[in-house]
């Protein structure tokens, strides 16, 4: 697996966690300053889209 694919996987997971925290779905598991802040959800969505674009990129 290429380095760009590994980076895309990490970026996608980070974006997913940011999305969940921004929506407040992880507040009961661990408190964060990102809870219930829709700006962090948008950052997560942008990160996941970027990860999908990187995944499709040819090495």
C-alpha positions as CSV (number, residue, x, y, z in Angstrom):
1,X,0.0,0.0,0.0
2,X,1.4,3.4,-0.9
3,X,2.1,6.2,1.5
4,X,-0.6,8.4,-0.1
5,X,-3.2,5.7,0.5
6,X,-2.2,5.4,4.2
7,X,-2.3,9.2,4.5
8,X,-5.8,9.1,3.0
9,X,-7.0,6.5,5.5
10,X,-5.7,8.6,8.4
11,X,-7.2,11.7,7.1
12,X,-10.6,10.0,6.5
13,X,-10.6,8.6,10.1
14,X,-9.6,12.0,11.5
15,X,-12.5,13.6,9.5
16,X,-15.0,11.0,10.7
17,X,-14.0,11.6,14.4
18,X,-14.2,15.4,13.9
19,X,-17.7,14.9,12.4
20,X,-18.9,12.9,15.3
21,X,-17.4,15.3,17.8
22,X,-18.9,18.3,16.1
23,X,-22.3,16.7,16.1
24,X,-21.9,15.9,19.8
25,X,-22.1,12.1,19.4
26,X,-18.9,11.4,21.4
27,X,-19.7,13.8,24.4
28,X,-20.6,10.9,26.6
29,X,-17.4,8.9,25.8
30,X,-14.9,11.7,26.2
31,X,-15.5,15.5,26.7
32,X,-14.0,17.8,24.2
33,X,-14.0,21.5,23.3
34,X,-15.3,20.4,19.9
35,X,-18.6,18.9,21.2
36,X,-21.7,20.4,19.6
37,X,-19.8,22.8,17.4
38,X,-20.9,22.5,13.7
39,X,-17.8,24.2,12.5
40,X,-15.8,21.0,13.5
41,X,-18.4,18.9,11.6
42,X,-17.7,20.9,8.5
43,X,-14.0,20.5,9.0
44,X,-14.6,16.7,9.3
45,X,-16.6,16.6,6.1
46,X,-13.9,18.5,4.2
47,X,-11.2,16.2,5.5
48,X,-13.2,13.1,4.4
49,X,-13.8,14.6,0.9
50,X,-10.0,15.3,0.7
51,X,-9.3,11.8,1.8
52,X,-11.5,10.4,-1.0
53,X,-9.8,12.6,-3.5
54,X,-6.4,11.5,-2.4
55,X,-7.5,7.8,-2.4
56,X,-8.4,8.1,-6.1
57,X,-5.2,9.8,-7.1
58,X,-2.7,7.8,-9.1
59,X,0.6,7.2,-7.5
